Amino acid sequence: MFVSFVAMLAQRSLDELGTPLVDVTFCVLDLETTGGSPHGDRITEVAAARVRGGVIEASLQTLVDPGVPVPAPIRLLTGISDDLLAGAPPIEAVLPSLVEFVGGGVIVAHNARFDLGFIDATLRRLGYEHLGNRVVDTAALARRILAGETPNHRLATLAAHLRCPHRPSHRAYPDVLATIDVLHHLIERVSGYGVTTLEDLLAITRARIDRTFAKISLAAELPRGPGVYRFLGHGDRVLYVGKASDLRTRVRSYFYGDRRRGIADLLRQTQRIDHETHPTLLHAEVAEARAIAAAAPPFNRSGKAHPRQWYLRIRPERGPGRVVAARTRGERDLCLGPFGSRRAVHELIDALRDVLPLHRCSDPRRCRSCAGHELGTCAGTRPAVH
């Protein structure tokens, strides 16, 4: 049993960390085509390479007979002519091998929308299912990570800027090798920001890389589970309190291009990120509400005022009375809450009155013969809950 428990904890720790990039199988691919339209043009060359841990494990490369003449501009750009394609297999023969080669790997392509557009159109035309693989677009990554460093984000420009050993040549396999080089350079760049998992790499394409992005490392130790998080400023002043079903994913999302007003200022002021775990999201919601009420964080709108914080106040020492809702908690009172609205408190009061002998009349000290008392649902002059 102990061994099973240790194995469970080990598995949980792996799940919390996500999928390490070193363990991800990337399938880097590139196509050459007769034009730019996936609906009217055809594929002339396919190349792909499976990469894991920075090593090319397998590769695929083949010319493809498009069944139509290659336009002159494409011949000049790629060097692929009708004569070169003579005897090449048609896409119907190549596509099954390509789908099998990709398997469950993470697809990588430069301007992936172009290559996947042709692949998806061909899959539909030949009656295959859509590829559901996760996709990393090195062009999108470069736009985020290298913003302002290069005049454009073409593969040739990036390969030259990053001094990659392989340079693209508008042929499928050389372009695959250049894309692999660019991918590895970009991963190396973002590793300094604590991006070490596939999930982080996919999310960073939405991020706005600025001076505050480096603080994403403050969330490196957060677990993947429900809990409450706090953004802390100088002197551990509580700036913001939030809840999440997945602490790590939620907190890191603030650095991935959250455009809400005030978030940029919050991140600039943040010096540390604290957290506490809870067994369920419901527990976390209650803890969040109490933390906001206690600390009144400046970046929590609900922490600046409490009109939405309602409690059920219990004052047995005051003798007979009636059950009421309250916006604030008295220091000497026993309260249930907080609740999001007064209506929620009254719904609880109605439920309690159905099972407990609580007062239903406005003046319980004079209650002797109200309808509730006759039915046994009003406590009369007995001590009551306020």
C-alpha positions, 0 to 999 in steps of 0.5 A: 500500500505504501508503494502505491501511495508513493507512486500516486504522489509521484504521478500527481507531481508530474501532472502538476508540472505539466508535460516537460518540453524535453519529453514532448515529441514534436513533428516539424513539417513543411509543404511546397505547393502549386500556389497559395489556395488550399482549395484550388492548388495542390501539394508538390512536396512533403517533408517532416521530422520527429524531434524529441529532446532536441534530437531528430529521431525520424524523417520523411521526405517525398515529392508529390505529383500534383496532377496539374502543371506547376506555374512558372512563378512557383518553378522559379521560386522552388526549382520544382518543375513538371519534369522533376515531379514526373514519376512522383507518387500522388498525394493519395499514396503519400497522405496515409504515410504522413498521417501515420508519421505525425501520429500523436506528436505536437505539430510544428510549422512556420506559418502553420495555418498555411501548411495545415490548411493544405493538409486539412483540405486534402484530408477532407477531399480524400475522406480522412478525419481532421488532425486533432494534434496540438500545434506550435507555430514558430512564426507566432512564437517569434512575433511574441518573443522577438518583437522588435528584433527583426524587420519581419518574421519570415523563416529566412529572416529568423534563421539569419538573425538567430545564426541557425546552422540550416537556412531555408531554400523554399524546399520542404526538408531544408525548411524543416531543418531551419524550422527546428533550429528556430524552434530550439532557439525560441524555446531557449529564449523563453526558458529563462521565464520559467517556460518549461512545459508544453502547456506554457509554450502553447500559451505564450503565443498569446502573451505580451512579452514586456518588462513584467513578463519575467515575473512569471517565474514567481508562479513556478512553484504553484500546484495544479489544484484548487486554492486561493492565490495572493499577489503581494507587493512591497512589505507583503502588502496584499494587492489582489486575492483570487481563487482558481480550480488550477492555481498554476494555470490561472496565475500564469494566465495573468502574464499571457496577455490579460488585457483587463484594466489594471492588470499591467499595474498589478503585475508591476507592483507584484513582488511575490505570489502566495497561495494556499491549497483547498480540497475543493473549489467551493472551499477556495471560494469561501476562503477567497471571500474571507480573505478579501473582506479581511485584507481589502486588496486595492485591486479587488473591486469587491474588496473596496466595499462590501455591499455584496457581502451578506451574513446570517447573524446569530445573537442568542444572548439577546433573547427572543427576536427575529431572524435577519440578514446583515451586511457586516459582521459584529465583533461579538456576533456569530455569523454564517457567510459571507453570501453573495446577496441578501436573497441568498441569506433569506433563502437560507432563513426560509430553509432553517425555519422549515426544520427549526422552531425559529420565530416568524413573527415581528415581535416574538416576545408577544407571540402567543397565538400566531399561525406559526405558533399554532402549527408548531413552527414558531418558537413563541417566547423561547430564545431565538436566532437573530 
